[in-house]
Amino acid sequence: MNSVTTATVSLGGVTIGLGILAWHLTKWWRGGGKGPGPGGGGGRDPKVLIPFMTSMGLGMVAVTAAGGLIGTAAVFLLNTGSLVGNWSLTALSGTATPEVTRSGLKALTPGGCALLVIYFVVVVALWKSGAKILKGKIVSGILCGCLLGLSAGFSGVASLALVTVTNTIGDKITGVVM
């Protein structure tokens, strides 16, 4: 079994992650100012959220990887987001920014890591084939997932469930027996 990540997230990082999520949900709720179709808001069509939510899931799983290129990049995004979030939260509200990392982090199994790589390939393929607006949703979704994946709040619980599902499916698909 892989070791567990030693990354931590601060209140500032979670605030940035929740801000990104709120931005996308608000734009979706308001219909994005455009009609349905490529690049349009879709007028509350849940399918419009798929690129963002899919890439957010990738970020949540990637940040739990203990190493490798994907895990290292995810932790870099997490640390950068926490640094920017800490500065902005302190500058805007004057509050402290404590660590809010959940306890009992779950590690990816070897099968879960294999599925993470496959998941990454699928999201990169979507990004390469998409329009500019799709690419923005994917990049912001990955950043959002990295910032929220280790939090002690509800998003961290969602990430824990996602890691469990990733491990189970990855182990079954690859034939890894743990």
N, C-alpha and C positions, 0 to 999 in steps of 0.2 A: 504494500500500500504506500502511496506517496505521502510525503510529509505535508503537514498543513502549512499554509501560508502564514508568514509572520507579519503581514501588512496590517495596518490599522487605519481607521477612518475617523476623522474629526467631525464635529458638528458643522463646521464650515463646509466640508466636503459633502456631507449629506444635504445641507441646504442648497448647494449648487445642483446636486443630483435631483432633488425634489423640484427645484426651479426649472430645470430642463424638462422634467416630466410634466409639470404644470403648464409650461409653454406649449408643449405638443398637444396636451389634452384640451387646453383652451382653444387653440387653433382648430382642432378637430371639432370641438363642440360648436364653435362659431361658423364652421364650414369653410374656413380658410379664405373666405372672400372670393372663391372661384367655384365654378360648378363641377360636376363629376367629370372624370376623364383624366388623361395623363397629366400629372402635375397639379390637378385641381384638388380642392379641399374635400369634395365628396359629400358634403352636407350631412355629417354624422354617420356616414357609412363606416361600420367597424372595420371593413377591409382596408381603409385608408391607414389605420393604425398598425397594420401588419409589419411593414418594414421597420418602423420605429421599435415596436415591441419585440420583434424577432432579434434585432440587434441589441436591444437592452438585455434580453436573456443571454446573449453571447457575452456581453460585458460582465453580467452577474456570475456566470460560470467561469469565465476566464480569470477573474480576480481571485478565485479560490484555487487556481492552479499554483502549485508551490514553486514553479520555475519554468524554464524553457523560454523561448522567444515570446510566446503568447502570454504566459503568466508575467514575465518581466515587463512587457509592454503595458499590460493591464495595471500592474502595480505602479508603473511610472505615471499613467493617467490618473490613478487614484491619488498618488502623492502630490502631483501637480494641482489637481482639482481641490484637494484639501488645503494646500498652501494658498491658492487663490481664494477659496471659500473662507478660510480663517481671516485673511486680510480684509476681504470685503465685509464679512459679518462684523468684525471688530470696528472697521471704519464706519459702517453705516448705522450700527446699532449700539456699539460700545460694549457688547457682551463678550464674555469669555467663550472659548471654543474648546470644550473638553473632548476627549476621545469617546466615541460612541460605538465602538466595535462590539459586536455580539460575542458572547462566550460560547464555547462548544462548537467551534468552526468544524465543518465537515470537509474532508479531503476528497479529491477525485481519485477513483480507482484507476488502474491501467486501462480498463475498458472505457471508463468515463473520459479519460484523457484522449483516447482514440476518437471518441465521439465529439469531443471538443474540437479536435483538428478538423474533422469532417464538417462540423457546424461552421467553423471558421472559413473553410473552403466555400461552402454554400453562400455565406454572407459576402465574401469577397466576389464571388461570381455575380451576385445580385448587384453589388456596388459597381462592378465593371460594366455591367449591361444597362445600368439605369441612367436616368436623366439627372440633372444637377439637383433637383429638389429631392429625389430619392437618395442620392449620395449624402445630402445634408441630414436626412432623417436617420440614415444608417450610422453615420459618424457620431451624431449627437446621442443616438440610442446606445451605442457602445460606451461612450463616456458616461452617460447616465447610469447604465448598469454597473460599470466599474465603481462609481461613487456610492451606489446604494447597496451593492452586493454583500458587503460585510457589516452593514449597520445593524444596530440592536433593535430597530423598529420593524414595522410591518414588512418593509421591502427586504430586510434581511431574512425574515421568515420565508418570504416568497423565494428568495435565493436559495435557502436551505432546501426547500422542496424541489426546486429546479435542479440542484446538484444531485439530490437523491434520485430523481428521475433520469438524469444524465448518466449516473453511475449504473443504474439498473438496465437501461436500454443499451448503453455501451458495452456492458458485460455480456448481455444476451447476444447482441449482434456479433461481437468479436469472439465469443466463446470463452472469454476469460472466466475462470472459476475462482472465486475468492472464498 
